[in-house]
């Protein structure tokens, strides 16, 4: 039998924790028929006590966005308590700046969802774990201590904690699916073609916005460009978005930019260079599919 993934939730709103089970197949008690086993806390003290007892019994954290979230993540990072994390916000407002702040506080393998995107929660957990397994110790912040030897000890402790968690999660996921491409397993219920029209429109708008940001930074020295492409491709992959839809998003944006250039009296020829962006994005998607194929034993 496959053991379920253990999810620990810290919430401030009862509405959130009550709505989560409908988006996850929950394993009750000691049964193994579900994909997840959930433990939830509203008390910060009980939450800290639980996760500090033994990190090996937690596979992913789901944290509700709140005024205390930054401090909570800072405390976890300070204690070298490292986990994949999905942050759920009440609203669907722009979150790029907040996400960057959260990642800078804890680690870059942190996924952010608005409450209206909870239908993507299964994907978000998979993605958070997948990113966490690939996380380098150089990609996470180091807690500041006054003494240099304390900083060195902190770096060592965090690095060891991270590596131990990565090995454990990789082995657990390999046990569940039989190969290390485990976090690419998709749920057909989350496919674009199976979504209700409002969800479909929201996802396509999200993809369009993310692809627009990729276009705007593609020929710059943006250090996070590959991460932006990976994030875009991950969403497209788990939602089984057709390549033709990605091409359509690209062409729509090119039309938008062409009109703007025309208004400014500038040549549209520069837009031809952005064919490279489309090729690069589709290449990333092809690589995602290649890595999702189970390896021969």
Secondary structure, DSSP 8 states (H G I E B T S, - for coil): ----EEEEEE-S-HHHHHHHGGGS-B--TT--SSSEEEEEES-HHHHHHHHHH-GGG-SEEEEE--TTHHHHHHHHHHTT---EEEEEESS-S--HHHHHHHHHHSBS-EEEEEGGGGGGHHHHHHHHHHHHHH--GGGB-----SSHHHHHHHHHHHHHHHHHHHHHHHHHHHHHHSSTTGGG---GGGSGGGS-HHHHHHHHHHHHHHHHHHHHHTTTT-TTHHHHHHHHHHHHHHTT--HHHHHHHHHHHHHHHHHHHHHTT--SGGGGGGHHHHHHHHHHHHHHHHHHS----
